[in-house]
């Protein structure tokens, strides 16, 4: 691994400290950034998320879905955990800890927001980390690609209904405009842009051109 990758935890910690410090020094500037939102979705954050995940999504070849049958056991376990266990267990744990055990330590009325955040996180499999861990463990690239492609495809259709169901069960009002816009901005747009870039690179210079682009974008 490169120096940047080896000490990634350090850079993340420094960014957290820097972000908190800048927030205290320039509160009005950060309030302006926080106010740039549509349906409670912050647009600068959305742009930064695109910058982070589009390079990862460039690696996805949806043609790899054809090899899912060869890895059906592993893919089946992953799908079961991602869509039948993780969102529901996180909703249960969030309600237990945030809604009850830690409720006295939270500002009044903010408990449901924290629970909603946990549900949103749990219902979205992290594409980027799948590639990171697969790289670190010298995993099977074709298996990784097929698994990620299938999960991303399912996420397009399953994310909003599952989150809407769990928020409703937790007696949290379902912000459908936020949910649907989240799917569009955080899933549909990055997938479409990444696939367009991928095909453009392959047409222009084949796999070598795509690998050069991935190398340039890798630090992001």
Secondary structure by P-SEA (a helix, b strand, c coil): ccccccaaaaaaaaaaaaaaaaaaacaaaaaaaaacccccccaaaaaaaaacccccccccccccccccccaaaaaaaaaaaacccaaaaaaaaaaacccccccccccccaaaaaaaaaaaaaacccaaaaaaaaaaacccaaaaaaaaaaaaaaaaccaaaaaaaaaaaaccccaaaaaaaaaaaccaaaaaaaaaaaaaaaaaccaaaaaaaaaaaccc
